[in-house]
Amino acid sequence: MKILVATDAWHPQVNGVVRTYERLTEEAAELGHEITLLTPAEFNTVPCPTYPEIRLALPGYNYVIDRLDLINPDAVHIATEGPIGWMTRRYCRKRGVPFTTSFHTRFPEYVSSRFGVPASWIYAWQRHFHNAGEGMMVASASLARDLEMRGFERIMPWTRGVDTELFRPRDVRLFGSDKPVLIYVGRVAVEKNIEAFLRLDIDGHKVVVGTGPQLEAFKSNYSDVTFTGKLSGEALAEAYASADVFVFPSLTDTFGIVLLEAMASGVPVAAYPVTGPIDNVQSGVTGVLDEDLAVAVRGALALDRSAVRQGALGFSWENAARMFMGNIEQALFARQGRRVPARKSRRRLLKRRRPQVG
């Protein structure tokens, strides 16, 4: 099956949405599907107001028409509600092309915290966007329940995965060993509630990995905190493994891939009992969830790191890709009585070609 994924989130952004579609593209190919991405890399862009690290595409509608006509996909999935997402939605609505969407980001809370716009207005805008599709994929059960109560329709589950070979326990201590190392990984932005972590009165050395609009201000205000900036690959994996607790102060995430990366590294999670942590962290086993973040940190320090890693091993990108493809087949083919395009799994072909031993 040939699938067009339209996304406004792409490199040089570093976030869960970008990582998700990178891995989905790789895993889908192994399962015999072809994913083509429509991203800001194909357009002129402008900096997002108050968040210049994010570039907003300026897509021309005629270009989008020509691009989709050229690709001629079997299925269309719209990942984000940005300019590319809206242009693709417009194309699909005009041509009568059924499509699916994903709800990745709580824009209502983000916009409200930055500009004071009532969250209910933004939810209405998002509801209008997503309910036009044949299905909306959501990463966590608690978020699905919340969105259903807000009037979102045809919600479909789609979990995420983690690279357990890259993110694993390691014998490394990049940030010293005289105190417990408390680490945060993610965007350094107001919506991540990072100051709840930075203000904690607790024994330990705090580390922040990532970049964002508040980075320089936090560097000035919290001189006792180590700010590494952006890390990736082995450097990121070593940073995780050097920590004793992963602190996740966000109140607005929809999943939190970083939770899985920390757990796969054997690092217990300290977080609030909100969407994301309550879906992925087993409190008392892989982390501690508490309304008092300091209590959560102290409790997480006592957990068995081998049990923490074990809790992440059930999340794989292959399973996530299979869920995604199953949702596409259900929403865009089975419900409409259409035949699913034939495919050949690369994994099955490789197994068939393996020489017999003995």
C-alpha positions in Angstrom: 0.0 0.0 0.0 1.2 3.5 -0.9 0.4 6.0 1.9 0.9 9.8 1.8 1.6 11.3 5.2 1.2 15.0 5.5 3.0 16.5 8.4 4.0 20.1 9.5 6.4 18.7 12.1 9.8 17.7 10.5 13.5 18.3 10.7 15.2 20.3 12.1 12.6 19.9 14.8 13.4 17.3 17.4 10.2 15.9 19.0 8.0 12.9 19.4 6.0 13.6 16.2 9.1 13.7 14.0 10.6 10.5 15.6 7.2 8.7 15.2 7.0 9.3 11.5 10.6 8.6 10.9 10.3 5.2 12.5 6.8 4.5 11.0 8.3 5.0 7.5 11.1 2.5 8.2 8.9 -0.1 9.8 6.1 0.2 7.2 8.6 -0.5 4.5 9.6 -3.7 6.3 5.9 -4.7 6.3 5.6 -4.1 2.6 4.1 -0.6 2.6 5.5 2.6 1.1 5.1 5.9 3.0 5.7 9.2 1.2 6.0 12.3 3.4 4.8 15.7 2.5 6.8 18.0 4.9 8.0 21.6 5.3 11.2 20.6 3.6 9.4 21.1 0.3 8.2 24.7 1.0 9.4 28.1 2.1 8.9 28.5 5.8 8.6 31.3 8.4 9.4 31.1 12.1 6.5 30.3 14.4 5.6 33.3 16.6 7.2 32.9 20.1 8.9 29.7 19.0 11.3 30.5 16.1 12.9 27.0 16.3 9.7 25.7 14.7 9.3 26.7 11.1 5.8 27.0 9.6 5.5 26.0 5.9 3.9 28.3 3.3 2.5 25.7 1.0 0.9 26.6 -2.3 -2.3 24.8 -2.9 -1.5 24.1 -6.6 1.7 22.5 -5.5 -0.1 20.3 -3.1 -2.6 19.3 -5.8 0.3 18.4 -8.2 2.2 16.5 -5.6 -0.7 14.4 -4.5 -1.8 13.7 -8.0 1.8 12.6 -8.9 2.1 10.3 -5.9 -1.5 8.9 -6.4 -1.5 7.3 -3.0 -3.8 4.5 -1.9 -4.4 6.2 1.4 -3.8 9.7 2.9 -3.0 10.3 6.6 -2.8 13.9 7.9 -0.5 14.1 10.9 -0.8 17.7 12.0 -3.2 20.6 12.0 -0.7 23.1 10.5 -0.6 24.7 7.0 0.4 21.5 5.3 -2.3 19.5 7.1 -5.0 22.0 6.2 -4.0 22.1 2.5 -4.0 18.3 2.3 -7.4 18.2 4.1 -8.7 20.7 1.6 -7.4 18.6 -1.3 -9.1 15.5 0.1 -12.4 17.2 0.8 -12.6 18.7 -2.7 -11.6 15.4 -4.4 -13.7 13.2 -2.2 -10.6 11.3 -1.0 -11.1 9.7 2.4 -8.3 10.3 4.9 -7.3 9.6 8.5 -5.7 12.0 11.0 -3.7 11.9 14.2 -4.1 14.0 17.4 -0.5 14.6 18.5 -0.5 17.9 20.4 -2.7 19.7 22.9 -2.6 23.0 21.1 -5.5 24.4 23.1 -3.4 24.3 26.3 -0.3 25.6 24.5 -2.0 28.5 22.8 -3.9 29.4 26.0 -0.7 29.5 28.0 1.1 31.7 25.5 -1.7 34.0 24.2 -4.6 33.7 26.6 -7.0 32.3 24.0 -9.7 30.2 25.6 -8.8 26.5 25.2 -12.4 25.7 24.2 -12.0 27.8 21.0 -9.0 25.8 19.9 -10.6 22.5 20.7 -13.6 23.5 18.5 -11.1 24.3 15.7 -9.3 20.9 16.1 -12.6 19.1 16.3 -13.7 20.6 13.0 -10.4 19.5 11.5 -10.4 15.9 12.7 -14.0 15.0 12.5 -13.9 15.5 8.7 -11.7 12.4 8.5 -12.6 8.7 8.6 -10.7 8.1 11.8 -8.4 10.0 14.3 -5.5 8.1 15.8 -4.7 8.8 19.4 -1.7 7.5 21.4 -3.1 7.0 24.9 -6.3 5.7 26.4 -6.8 8.6 28.8 -6.4 11.1 26.0 -9.0 9.2 23.9 -11.5 9.4 26.7 -10.9 13.1 27.2 -11.3 13.8 23.4 -14.4 11.7 23.2 -16.0 13.7 25.9 -15.1 16.9 23.9 -17.0 15.6 20.8 -14.2 14.1 18.8 -15.4 11.1 16.7 -14.1 7.8 15.3 -11.1 7.6 17.6 -8.6 4.8 17.0 -5.7 3.7 19.3 -2.2 4.0 18.0 0.6 3.5 20.5 4.3 4.2 20.1 7.6 2.3 20.3 11.2 2.6 21.6 14.6 1.5 20.3 15.6 -0.8 23.2 19.0 -1.5 21.5 20.0 2.2 21.6 18.3 3.0 24.9 19.7 0.5 27.4 21.4 0.5 30.8 25.1 1.5 30.4 28.0 1.8 32.8 28.4 5.5 32.4 28.1 8.6 34.6 28.4 11.7 32.5 27.2 14.1 35.2 29.1 12.8 38.3 28.2 10.3 41.0 28.4 12.3 44.2 24.6 13.1 44.0 21.6 11.5 42.4 21.3 12.7 38.8 17.8 14.0 37.9 17.3 14.4 34.2 14.7 16.0 31.9 14.7 15.5 28.1 12.5 17.4 25.8 11.6 20.9 24.5 12.6 23.7 26.8 9.3 25.6 26.5 6.6 27.0 28.8 4.1 24.2 27.9 6.4 21.6 29.3 6.2 23.0 32.8 9.9 22.6 33.3 10.2 25.1 36.2 8.3 22.6 38.3 11.4 20.4 38.0 14.0 23.2 38.2 12.4 24.6 41.4 12.4 21.3 43.3 14.1 21.5 46.7 15.6 18.1 46.6 19.1 16.6 46.9 20.5 15.9 43.5 22.1 17.3 40.4 19.6 18.5 37.8 20.2 18.0 34.0 18.1 19.4 31.1 18.6 17.9 27.7 17.0 19.8 24.8 16.5 23.3 23.3 13.7 25.7 23.0 12.6 29.3 23.5 13.2 29.3 27.3 16.7 27.8 27.3 18.7 31.0 27.7 16.4 32.4 30.4 16.7 29.1 32.4 20.5 29.1 32.0 20.6 32.5 33.5 18.2 31.8 36.4 19.4 28.3 37.3 23.2 28.3 37.3 23.3 25.0 39.3 21.6 23.1 36.5 23.5 21.4 33.7 22.0 22.4 30.3 23.4 20.1 27.5 21.4 21.5 24.6 20.2 19.1 21.9 21.6 15.6 22.0 20.8 12.6 19.8 21.8 9.0 19.1 24.5 7.6 21.4 25.1 10.9 23.1 21.4 11.0 24.1 21.4 7.4 25.2 24.4 7.9 27.4 22.8 10.9 29.0 19.7 8.9 29.9 21.8 6.0 31.3 23.8 8.5 33.4 20.7 9.5 35.3 19.1 8.1 38.5 15.6 9.5 37.8 13.9 10.8 34.7 11.7 13.8 35.8 8.7 14.5 33.5 6.9 17.7 34.8 4.6 18.1 31.7 0.9 18.3 32.3 -0.1 18.5 28.7 1.7 15.8 26.7 -0.4 13.3 24.8 2.0 10.3 25.2 5.7 11.0 26.0 8.1 8.9 23.9 10.8 10.1 26.3 9.2 8.2 29.1 9.8 5.0 27.1 13.4 6.0 26.3 14.1 6.6 29.9 12.5 3.3 31.0 14.4 1.4 28.3 17.6 2.9 29.8 16.6 1.5 33.2 15.9 5.0 34.6 12.7 5.2 36.7 10.2 8.0 36.0 8.9 10.7 38.4 5.9 12.5 37.0 2.4 13.8 37.7 -0.6 11.4 37.4 -1.7 12.9 34.0 -2.2 11.7 30.4 1.1 10.1 29.2 2.5 9.0 32.5 -0.7 7.3 33.7 -0.8 5.4 30.4 2.8 4.3 30.2 4.3 4.2 33.7 3.4 1.6 36.3 3.6 3.6 39.5 5.7 1.8 42.1 7.4 -0.4 39.4 8.6 1.7 36.4 8.2 5.0 38.1 6.3 7.0 40.7 3.3 9.3 39.9 2.3 11.9 42.5 0.8 15.3 42.7 4.0 16.3 44.6 6.8 15.9 42.2 9.4 15.8 45.0 7.6 12.8 46.5 7.6 11.1 43.1 11.4 11.7 42.7 12.2 10.3 46.1 10.1 7.3 45.5 11.5 6.7 42.0 15.1 6.6 43.5 14.2 3.4 45.4 12.9 1.4 42.4 14.6 -1.6 40.8 16.2 -0.5 37.5 16.0 -3.9 35.9 12.2 -3.9 36.5 12.0 -0.4 35.0 13.7 -1.6 31.8 11.4 -4.6 31.6 8.4 -2.3 31.5 9.6 -0.7 28.3 10.3 -3.9 26.4 6.7 -4.4 25.4 6.8 -1.3 23.3 8.2 -1.8 19.8 8.1 0.3 16.6 7.1 -2.7 14.6 3.9 -3.2 16.7 3.2 0.6 16.4 3.5 0.3 12.6 1.2 -2.7 12.5 -1.4 -0.7 14.6 -1.1 2.2 12.2 -1.6 0.1 9.1 -4.5 -1.8 10.8 -6.2 1.6 11.4 -5.7 2.6 7.8 -7.1 -0.6 6.5 -10.1 -0.4 8.9 -11.0 3.2 8.4 -10.2 3.7 4.7 -11.0 0.3 3.2 -13.0 -2.2 5.4 -15.6 0.4 6.5 -16.1 1.5 2.9 -16.1 -1.9 1.3 -12.9 -1.2 -0.6 -10.3 -3.8 -1.3 -7.0 -3.3 0.5 -4.1 -3.1 -2.0 -1.9 -6.2 -2.0 1.4 -6.1 -0.3 4.4 -8.3 0.4 6.1 -8.1 3.8 9.8 -7.6 3.5 10.3 -9.5 6.8 8.4 -12.5 5.4 10.5 -12.4 2.2 13.7 -12.4 4.1 12.6 -15.3 6.2 11.8 -17.3 3.0 15.2 -16.5 1.5 17.2 -17.7 4.5 19.2 -20.8 3.7 18.3 -24.0 5.5 21.0 -25.1 7.9 21.7 -28.8 8.5 
